[in-house]
Amino acid sequence: MKNHFCLVLHSHIPYVRKAGVWPFGEEWLLEGILETYMPLLQFFLKMRTQYKGAAFTLGITPVLAEQLDDDYFKARFIEYADDRIRRAREDAARFSRSRQNHLEDLARLYERTFAERLESFKKIDGDIIGEIASLRKSGVVELITSAATHAYLPLLSRDSSVRAQIKTGIDSHTRRFGERPSGFWLPECAYRPAAIASRDDGNSGKALDEFLKEEGVEYFFVDTHAVEGGVTSVYADKTGQVVKPSNGSTSLRAYKTRAGVKVLVRNREAGRLVWSSDMGYPGDGDYREFHKKDSISGLQYWRITSKKTDMGAKEIYNPEAATRRSKVHAAHFKKVICDIFRKHSADSSDMGVVAPYDSELYGHWWHEGIDWLDAVAGEMASTEVGMSSVSSYLSGVKSYPEVDIPETSWGDGGGHYVWLNRETEWMWRMIHECELRMEGLLDARRQRSSGGIYVRALAQAAREKLLLESSDWEFLVTTRQAREYGEKRFLSHYNRFSALASLLEKDKINDEDARTLSASFDADAIFPAIDPEVFAARRR
């Protein structure tokens, strides 16, 4: 039996529709389409014919899928790509005048590349989601989903909120791709076990996997330390907390929880080779420098050179040298994966190496990342290691040891710090307030007759609550990557939810209330088939 290597790509961009452009906002999604999603789609299409039998597992958060399928963003992308083509063309002319031949060649390469990706986008009428759905049918990718807006589930205070995030996400995925997903990406790999003490606040205290079980989810993922123990945060090369091992368990096999949901564990070595800032492939000197950009066009023309090289001393990027390095690194990666299986060949016939990464690393942050994926697929084709979807791997597993997962995440320290700290505590107080208020709105609805505008307002309040709960806002505040933007976005959804809740709590909705509803929907028109009843508290 072939050993199984499961490469999992988790794709996510927060909701940015009409919420700023540059440096924070819509450009995150637009550059994601140009630099990651379109080239990744082209790679998957190549896989269908060139690497037959190989498969990836691809996660797309519902909030990202909604935006990729939005006609507004399809039109915006054409504008964005045209602008990038223009910038590259103008750079080429400028470099030609100054006789900077190598820079001119790079600019013309960028112009051709952007034009080809735009042409490919137009050929499919911007239907990235439809193309991905067809790849699922051909077996090239297995699609999994996540919480509706990538909420940090362990810190939500109400069962109704956890259930709404999970069910809305799964329903959105099913409607869009035509099939319920087997797998679920817990946002930030964050897990919460069942409460030890009994609760009297109307909540069950259930573990997160029990909610997944209710929705028919077969498997989810956790970070290495949640099962193997050891020091967390190895991918950021920071000293994290030490987690005690769980009965000597290993990341090289699948487990099941007490609820019967299967658990896949990130392999430490496969993760470190890509994520580590010290030894990860993306830090190689031949690869393109992400942070240094041309002062006029914003395009990138330099290579990393070395980790110690000052930005002003970076050398000109050489695409051919970078491509050669990506092939060397792919060969090394294959050797490491094969060595893992050889080293543990006597341990179990149910072994698999699971390697999850953020999709946006490839092509965007790591310019050569998709070339590396292509080379890895080619390298693996010559081995006895099958490049498999997670479900394909699990179909051959004979037994699943039961495992107790601690409270965990893949954030710094392996806990909740990135999302809950002194700088974000106020945000969680507001989230918990809105959770209770939403339950109250559903309780009140059962006791009153309501017209169409009331139903629409309740649905829009549910949308705003989901968007408020996105884990991205706390992340941006804590990491200071875009603190002011994160706070502004969080408060905008809180204020819209509060305004809608106030009008829903009134006896009669007037014309001004209708305008409030219309403004909220214009800003946050997401999840058109949302079911507000999912947000109701369940009576025990």
C-alpha positions, 0 to 999 in steps of 0.5 A: 500500500502506498504511503500518503502525503496530504498537502492541504491549502487553507484559503482565506481573505476577510470580508473587504467588499467596499471597505477600503482599497489600499493599503488595507481592504479590497486590494488584499483580495484582488492581489490574492486573485492575481498572485495566488488564486489564478496561478493556483487554478492553472496549476491544478488544471495542469495536474489533471493531465500531467500528474494523474492520480495526485490530489490536493485538499483545498480549503476555501472559507465561505467568506472568501468564496462569497467574494470570489463569486461576487460580480462586483469583485469580478469587475474590480479584478479586471480594473486591478489587473489592467492597472498592474499591466499598465504599471509594468509597461510604464516601468519597462519604458522607464528602465529602457530610458535609463538603460537598466536592461535587466530591470526592463526585462523583469518589467516586461515579464511581469507585463506578460504574466499579468496579461496572461492571468487576466486573459485566463480570468476572462476566458472563464468569465471570472468564475474561479469558483465554478472552475474549482468545482469542476476540479473537485469533480475530476478528483484533482482537489478535495474541497473542505470548508470552515466557519462562515467568517473564520470566527475564533470559535473557542472564545464564542460564549454561546452554543448558538454562535458556534452552531451558526458559524459552522452551519452557515459555513457548511450550508454556503459551501454546499450551495456553492459547490454542490456537495457537503464537505467531509472536512472542516478547517477550524479557524486558526486550528483553534479547538475547545474541549468540553467544559469540565464543570456543568453550566447553568447559562443555557449552554451545553459546554460541548466540545467543538467537535460535537458541533461538527458531528451534528453537521456531518463533518468527518474530520478536522485539523489540529497543530502538532503540539495538540497531539505530540506535545512539545514546544509550540510556535516552532514555525515562527521560531519563538519560544512557546509554551510546552504542552504535555504529549498525549500518550506518546501520540504521533502526527503520522496517523489519524485519530478520532475524538470521543464524538467520533470525528477524525483528527488530522495532525500537522506534521512538524517537519513538513511545516518547518521546511516552509514556515520557519523564518530561520530554515524555511525555503521561502527565505532563500536568497535567490527568491524574490524579496516581498518587502522591497517595492519600486517607489513609483509602481510598487512592483518588486524587482529585487531578491532576498539576497540574504537575511542580513542584507539591508533593503538598500543593498538587495540585488536584482531578482533573477527569475531563472535562478529562483526557478532552479532553487524551487526545483532544488527545494522540491527535491529536498522536500520529497527526500524529507517526506520519504525519509519520514516514511522510511524511518517509521515504516514498521510503526503502522500501516495507517501512516500519513504525513499531513502538511497544511499551509495558507494558500496565500503564502504561495504566489503572493508572499512566496513568489515562487511558491506555486512553482515549488508546488508544481515541482513537488508534485512532479517529484512525488510522482516518482516515489511510492508516496501518494500525493493524496486528498485527506479523504483518500488517505482516510479511506485506507485507515483501519483503526483510529486511536481515540485522542483527547485534544487540549484547548489549543490553536496554531497561534503563538504559544499554542493558545488564545493569546493572539486573539485574546489579550489586553488589547482585544479584551474589549472586542470580546466583551462586545461580541459576547454582548451581541451573542446574547442580544441576537438570541433575544431577537430570535426569542422575541420573534417567536412571540410576535407576528412580523412582516417582510421588512422585519425578516430582512432586518433579522437576516441582516443582523445575523450577517453583521454578527457573523462579520463582527466575529471574524478572527481577522480583526483581533489578529490585525490589532494584536500583530499591529499589521493594520491595527486601526483598520482592524478596529475600524472594521470591527466597530463598523459591524458592531454599530450596524448590528446594534442599529439593526437590533434596536430597530428590531426591538421596536414595536414598529419599523419606520422609513428611517429604519428601512433606510438603516437596513438598506445601508447595512445591506449595501455595505454587507451583502453576504450569505444571501440564503442565511437562515436567522433561525440558526442563531436561536438558543436551543432549549434543553 
